[in-house]
């Protein structure tokens, strides 16, 4: 079932335009009263995913596009981000928490996306990413 908020858009490999898409998604989640924790996690994951698509996928090439497809329900957001790059094998990204990788910058973005989102999945080619966030259950106050 589609909602009136669902949208698909393509943006050039420009981080400021990607930020506008990110802000639009967060605004739609705020209207659905997602928790601050959920909003923080989605914002962080989206920023990582969009920057990766622009920087690594499209190589900052202004002639290439990043495609974003968003679907919303009251308790879930599903975001597909696809770049025009050649892709990569996500299984070869080193674990940034392994002792030998602590000083290396690679892999942290994927780790953060997996930590904050309910589901993260790359296609076989590695140029299409599915991010899904299920609304967290509200925390009960222990007063």
ZIQUINOR-V503848 format. One record per backbone hydrogen bond with DSSP energy under -0.5 kcal/mol. NH is the residue of the N-H (numbers start at 1). CO is the residue of the C=O. If there is no record, write none. Layout:
nh	co
NH	CO
NH	CO
This chain:
nh	co
6	3
7	70
9	68
11	66
13	64
14	12
18	14
19	15
20	16
21	17
22	18
23	19
24	20
25	21
26	22
27	23
28	24
29	25
30	26
31	27
32	28
33	30
34	29
39	35
40	36
41	37
42	38
43	39
44	40
45	41
46	42
47	43
48	44
49	45
50	46
51	47
52	48
53	49
54	50
55	51
56	52
57	52
58	53
60	54
61	58
62	60
64	61
66	11
67	82
68	9
69	80
70	7
71	78
73	76
76	73
77	133
78	71
79	131
80	69
81	79
81	129
82	67
83	127
88	125
90	88
92	89
93	90
96	94
98	95
101	98
102	98
102	99
104	101
108	105
111	107
112	108
113	109
114	110
115	111
116	112
117	113
118	132
119	132
121	130
123	128
129	81
130	121
131	79
131	129
132	119
133	77
135	75
